[in-house]
Amino acid sequence: MATVSLVPPRFPRLRKPVRVQIDWPALRRYTTRGAVLAAAVPVAAAATVMGLERFRRHQYPLDEPFPTAPPSSTEIEDTTATLYTYGADLYDAMLEAIRGAQREIFLETYIWKDDEVGRRFKQALVEAAARGVAVYVVYDGFANLVISRRFYDLPGVHVLRFPAMRPGLLMLDVRRSGRDHRKILVVDDETAFVGGYNIGSLYATQWRDTHLRLTGPSAWELRNAFVDFWNRWRDPRLPVLQDVGSPLWLPELRAARNAPSELVFPIRGIYLDAIDRACSHVYITQAYFIPDEDIQAGLLAAAARGVDVRVLVPERSNHVVADWLARGHYSTLLRGGVRIFLYQGAMIHAKTATIDGRWTTVGTANIDRLSLTGNYEINLEVVDVGLAGQLEDAFRMDQSNSRELTRDEWQRRHPLSKVAERLMSPLRPFL
């Protein structure tokens, strides 16, 4: 017969909980120091390469001759599209349009130098205003901090200086931190220009860039962009511009406009859509090429399905940190079959792409975070065989002044270069 014990089981004596004393002030100090160190490392690496590049640029300036082509035109419905690949040719055409203006001029630029070319534009605008033309000008205050504001005193001209500092800028609020990186000229609602060229003597002959002129009803695309920006940012002393509307609906030629204040960024979308459609070839020319994960993945996917993907960038640009951040992508792109071409001896500043001999974009946006999700930008998206052929000719011209970076060469680069690329990689979200 089983017996049942009525004595309760003995449990081990519970130990008192150990109280851990946390030195919160010390923890905060160490955390702060760690954060400062983490931020200082990429900044220090960037400062080092900038110093080395300044010395190198003094020894080997970016001023070698490069191939150019005369302006070429094609018809897109009732609009004539003219491609410019040389600054002196473009400036002559822009000044001719300003001097021939009868009613209205809209000029918007990121950089406007106080030099020989800049003063020619200033004089032409003032003279146009003196003969009764309504002239409206927008320039970016931050990009022109080194230029005296007296240079932008234009008698008779309505001038909007996009402010260098705005509330929220230091908090990196994207709605308030974007710069006006656009370059637009519209004359009499009939002629309009857009592209990568700023205004200055350097860009006239020493930089390779790309601009497009529209003559005809599609000039409204750029007029509308200027009017919307002006009315959004003008102060009460400046007049309101009228939105005239357009009877033209041309899906083959549209302007895509990034507007940070409204969190609207369609330029990135048109790139992703076009790359996904590619079946034959993708030719991209960029001054600063720091693609995000989605664009990089799109290019790799295109290469994997047999598309000839080529990216042409300057071997040395005017922003050495952007060059080093771009190089952080080269291993992945080369391994995935993307071909990279490095422009030689001069700065190439163009922001263009053409795909499958049909789709083209020309504008102001680089493939980097600042342009695609930060700044005010504008790109034309054009589906036209004629213009695509012209952009392909321009790409081949630029490729003739480039050298191809091979995967083998890239793998054999100096170990210190690999270290520098890794150290600076945290800076990518800022460029």
Secondary structure, 3 states (H helix, E strand, C coil): CCCCCCCCCCCCCCCCCCCCCCCHHHHHHHHHHHHHHHHHHHHHHHHHHHHHHHHHHHHCCCCCCCCCCCCEEEEECCEEEEEECCHHHHHHHHHHHHHCCCCEEEEEECCECCCHHHHHHHHHHHHHHHCCCEEEEEEECCCCCCCCHHHHCCCCCEEEEECCCCCCHHHCCHHHHCCECCCEEEECCCEEEEECCCECHHHHHCEECCEEEEECHHHHHHHHHHHHHHHHHCCCCCCCCCCCCCCCCCCCEEEEEEEHHHCECHHHHHHHHHHHHCCCEEEEEECCECCCHHHHHHHHHHHHCCCEEEEEEECCCCCHHHHHHHHCCHHHHHHCCCEEEEECCCEECCEEEEECCCEEEEECCCECHHHHHCCEEEEEEEECHHHHHHHHHHHHHHHCCEEEECHHHHHCCCHHHHHHHHHHHHHHHHC
